[in-house]
């Protein structure tokens, strides 16, 4: 007689082992902040996560990833962690969420954690904290455009999949439709995670800047505020899912009104979105 409990027990054992290992080691970082490949994080944990996601009733696609999807995951990953402040973005829980072993946990992150790390770091000068915030914001701004482009490419891949499915449905396996829908769900969920992460970083920087202005006022606050405003442009675009141009996958330009947070002259600043 076949023991039908064995596959489930093997899955539970695998999940327990990967969970214990992940709790001890977050996903390793290689050159230029990229994720470093490894069997645990690239094979074992994703396999266990897919099985757990199925048990939760979440769609799981059986498709291989396209080059565009792999690039999007690589680009977005740096926004989910913070190697310069390991306790700020919960590296371990990020890895468990990335591999779908646990459902989204980032929705309850507190925006004061970045400032707590900044405040607790023993800098020789209080001005250095402003420089740190400014450098972190600039680092994000420098990589957001390529991340947007990678997301835009995946949106186009999903569109092409839907078109191919509609025209070739009779010649495809019966699972093709559910796999297309599941991969769209997975991509949309990952993009939504990036949007939440970008908002969280922006709000954390804003909280830190406001707190520093009260704690150790310096003229450097204006330069950091300017960087924060430049980042706000991308946050606005991300929130309306405008990764390709105007929110509809077309290349166009528009304007958004973002008032200065420190200089209230009575006029709003019109910033051109590119």
N, C-alpha and C positions, 0 to 999 in steps of 0.2 A: 504494500500500500504506500502511495506517495504522500510524503508529509508536505502539505501545501504551505506550512508555516515557515519552511526553510528559507525561501527567497525573502520573505519579510524579515526574518531574523538576521539574515546576512546583511540586508539593507540597514537594519537598526545598528548592527555592529559596525558597519562601515561609517555610518553617520556619527556614531559615538567616537570612533577613532579620529575621523577628520575634524570633528568638533573640538576634541581635546588638543589636537595638533594646532589647529587654527587659533585656539585660545592662547597658545604659547607663542606662536609665530605669525605675525601679520605678513601679508604678501611682500616678498623682498623687492627692493628697488635697485635697479641697475644704473647704467650711465644715463645722464641727462634726465633723471627722474622717471625713467621708463620702468614698467614692471619687468622683473627678471623671470624668465621662464622656469618652470619646475613642475614635476609630476604631481605633487600634492595640490598645488593651486590651479594647475591647468587641466588636470585629468581627474584626480580622485574627488576633489571637492565639487567641481561642476557636475560630475556623474551623480554623486549623492544628492546634490541640490536639485537636479532635474527630477529624480525619483520622489524627493520630498515635495517638490512643487506639484507633481501629479497627484500625490496623496492629498494635498490641500485643495485640489480641484483647479489649479492654475493651468492655462494652456502651455504646452511644451512642444516645441517644433522639433521634428526629426531632420531638418535641413542642416547641411553644412553651412558654416558662415562664409559669406562673400568677403572679398578683400576689403570692400568698403565698410562692412560691418566690423571686421577686425580692427581696421584703422579707427573707426569711431570709438570702439571700446578702449583702445590704447590712448586716444586723445582725451577722452572723458575721465579716464582713471585718475589723472593728476589732480582733478578737481574734487575727487572724492576723499583724498587723503591730504595730509600736510606733513611732509618729512621734516619741516622746520619747527613743528610744534606737535609732536606725536600724540599728545593727549587731547588735542583740540578736535580732531575729526574722527576719533574712535576707530583707529586702523583695523582692529580685530573685528568689530561688528560690521565695518564696511566690507571686509572680505567674506564674512558669512552671508551678508546681503547680496554681494555681487554674484556669488555662486548659488544663490537662491536656497541656501540651507535654512535661512530665516526670512520671513517677509520683511518689507521695508521697516527700518527702525529709525531712519534719519529724520522722520517727520517731527520728532520730539526733541531735537537737539537744542541746547540753550546757547544763545548768541553771546553770552558773557565768558565763555570758555577761552576764546582767543585772548581777550584782555587779561584774564586771570594768568594765562601763560606768560603774556607780555610783562605784566606787572611783577611776576615772580622771578623773571630772568634778571640776574644781577648786572645790568649795564653800568658802565662807568659814568655815563652822562645820560640825563633824562631826555636829551635831544635825540639820542640814538634810538629810543623807542619810536619816535616819529619817523625816523629814517627807515626803521624796520617795517613799519606799517606801509609806508610809501613804496618800499622795495617789493613787498609781498603783493600789493595791489598791481604794481607795474608788471610783475612777473605773470600775474593772471591775465592782464590786458594783452600782453604780448602773445599769449597762446590761445586766447578766445577765438580770434578769426579763423585759425586753422581748425579749431574744434567745431565751430559753426559749419565750416565747409564740409567736414567729415560727416556731420549729422545730415546736412543737406543731401549729400551723396546717398546716404542710406534711405532717406525719404524717397528719393528717386528710384532706388532699387525696389522698395516696397510697391511703388506705383507701377513699375515695369512688371513685377511679379503678378499683380492683380490683372494687368492687361493680358499677360501671357495665359493666365489661368482662364480668363473669360473666352479667349479665342481657341485654346487647345484643350478645353476641359474633357472632351470626349476621348482624347488620346492619352490621358494621364491616369496614373493610379488613383484609386478611390480616396487615398489619404492625402492627395495633393491639396485639396481645398482646405482641409483642417490644418495642414502644415503651413500653408500660406497665412491663414488667419492667426495661427499660433506665433509665427515669426513676427508678424506685424504687431501682435500684442507684446512680445518680448522687446522689440525695438522701441515701441512707444513707451513702455515702462522704463527702459534705460534712458531714453531722452528725457522723460519726466524727472528721473532721478538727477540727471545733470542740471536741469532747471532748478530743482530744489537746492542742489549743492551750490549753484552759483548765487542764488538768493541768500543762502546761509552765509557764504563767505562775505558777500557785500554787507549784509546786516551785521556780521561780526566785526568787520573793519569799521563800520560806522559807529558801533557801540564802543569800540576801543578808542576811536578818535575823540568822540564826545567825552569819554572818561578821562583821557589824557589832557584834554583842554581844561577840565576842571582840576585835575590832580597836579599837573605840571605845565602850565600855560607857556607856549612858545610860539614864535612867529611861523615856525615850520608847519603849524597846523593848516595854514592856507595852502601850502603845496600838496599836503596829503589830501585835503578836501578837493583840490582840483583833480587829483588822480581818481578819487572816489567818484567824482562826477563823470569822468570819462568812462569809468567802469559801469556807471548807471545806464549809459546808452545801451550797452550789451545786455544788461539785466532786463531792461524794458523790452528789447527785442526777443530775448529768450522767453519771457513770460507770455508773449503773444505768439510764440512758436515761429518767429520770423528768422529762420536760419538761412534762408536762400535769397532774401531780398525784401519782400513786403508782406511776409506772412503767408503767401500763397505759392511759394516756389518760383517767383518771378524776380528778376533783377530790377529793382527800382529803388527810389529814394524817397524819404519822407522827413518830417520834422517831429520833434517831441520837446515839450516844454519841461525843463528840469530846473527849478529855482535853486540858487546857491543856498547851502545849509548854514553858512556863516556870514555872508555879506548880503543883507537885505536892503537893497537900494530902492526897492519899490518896483523894479523892472525884472521880468523873467528873462532868463538867458535862453535863446533859441539855439539848439544844438543840432547840426545836420547829421543825420544817420547815413552812414555809408556802408 
